[in-house]
Protein backbone atom coordinates (compact mmCIF):
# COMPACT_ATOMS: atom_id res chain seq x y z
CA UNK A 1 0.00 0.00 0.00
CA UNK A 2 2.84 2.40 0.72
CA UNK A 3 4.20 2.00 -2.82
CA UNK A 4 0.80 2.91 -4.29
CA UNK A 5 0.65 6.16 -2.30
CA UNK A 6 4.16 7.11 -3.37
CA UNK A 7 3.27 6.42 -7.00
CA UNK A 8 0.13 8.60 -6.78
CA UNK A 9 2.05 11.48 -5.20
CA UNK A 10 4.79 11.22 -7.77
CA UNK A 11 2.27 11.29 -10.61
CA UNK A 12 0.48 14.29 -9.08
CA UNK A 13 3.76 16.21 -8.71
CA UNK A 14 4.62 15.57 -12.36
CA UNK A 15 1.39 17.15 -13.66
CA UNK A 16 1.91 20.20 -15.88
CA UNK A 17 1.81 23.56 -14.12
CA UNK A 18 -0.71 26.28 -14.92
CA UNK A 19 1.54 29.16 -13.82
CA UNK A 20 5.26 29.83 -13.97
CA UNK A 21 7.36 31.35 -11.17
CA UNK A 22 6.35 34.91 -12.18
CA UNK A 23 2.66 34.06 -12.03
CA UNK A 24 2.10 34.10 -15.80
CA UNK A 25 0.07 31.33 -17.39
CA UNK A 26 1.99 28.52 -19.08
CA UNK A 27 1.34 27.24 -22.58
CA UNK A 28 -0.41 24.25 -21.00
CA UNK A 29 -2.86 26.57 -19.21
CA UNK A 30 -3.68 28.40 -22.44
CA UNK A 31 -4.37 25.10 -24.18
CA UNK A 32 -6.78 24.26 -21.34
CA UNK A 33 -8.76 27.43 -22.14
CA UNK A 34 -7.36 29.90 -19.62
CA UNK A 35 -7.14 33.60 -20.59
CA UNK A 36 -4.60 36.03 -19.16
CA UNK A 37 -5.51 39.70 -18.72
CA UNK A 38 -3.04 42.60 -18.77
CA UNK A 39 -3.65 46.14 -17.58
CA UNK A 40 -1.83 49.17 -18.98
CA UNK A 41 -2.30 52.87 -18.23
CA UNK A 42 -4.62 53.57 -21.18
CA UNK A 43 -5.38 50.10 -22.54
CA UNK A 44 -5.89 46.54 -21.44
CA UNK A 45 -5.28 43.29 -23.29
CA UNK A 46 -6.33 39.66 -23.37
CA UNK A 47 -4.00 36.82 -24.26
CA UNK A 48 -5.50 33.46 -25.23
CA UNK A 49 -4.83 30.46 -27.44
CA UNK A 50 -7.16 29.21 -30.18
CA UNK A 51 -6.65 27.28 -33.39
CA UNK A 52 -2.93 26.69 -32.76
CA UNK A 53 -1.97 30.35 -32.26
CA UNK A 54 -1.79 32.90 -29.47
CA UNK A 55 -4.14 35.88 -29.76
CA UNK A 56 -3.34 39.29 -28.30
CA UNK A 57 -6.36 41.58 -28.27
CA UNK A 58 -5.87 45.16 -27.11
CA UNK A 59 -8.80 47.30 -25.93
CA UNK A 60 -9.24 50.90 -24.80
CA UNK A 61 -9.88 51.05 -21.06
CA UNK A 62 -12.56 53.76 -21.15
CA UNK A 63 -14.67 52.56 -24.08
CA UNK A 64 -13.63 48.88 -24.27
CA UNK A 65 -13.30 49.27 -28.07
CA UNK A 66 -10.87 46.83 -29.63
CA UNK A 67 -7.76 48.58 -30.96
CA UNK A 68 -5.94 45.57 -32.38
CA UNK A 69 -5.97 41.81 -32.66
CA UNK A 70 -2.69 40.11 -33.49
CA UNK A 71 -1.79 36.43 -33.65
CA UNK A 72 1.54 34.74 -32.82
CA UNK A 73 2.90 31.25 -33.22
CA UNK A 74 4.74 31.16 -29.90
CA UNK A 75 3.94 32.30 -26.40
CA UNK A 76 7.27 34.13 -26.20
CA UNK A 77 6.38 36.29 -29.21
CA UNK A 78 2.94 37.05 -27.79
CA UNK A 79 4.36 38.10 -24.41
CA UNK A 80 6.89 40.40 -26.13
CA UNK A 81 4.01 42.12 -27.92
CA UNK A 82 2.26 42.68 -24.60
CA UNK A 83 5.22 44.64 -23.25
CA UNK A 84 4.36 47.47 -25.64
CA UNK A 85 0.86 47.98 -24.22
CA UNK A 86 0.42 51.39 -22.66
Secondary structure, 3 states (H helix, E strand, C coil): CHHHHHHHHHHHHCCCCCECCCCCECHHHHHCCCCEEEECCCEEEEEEEECCEEEEEEEECCCCCEEEEEEECCHHHHHHHHCCCC
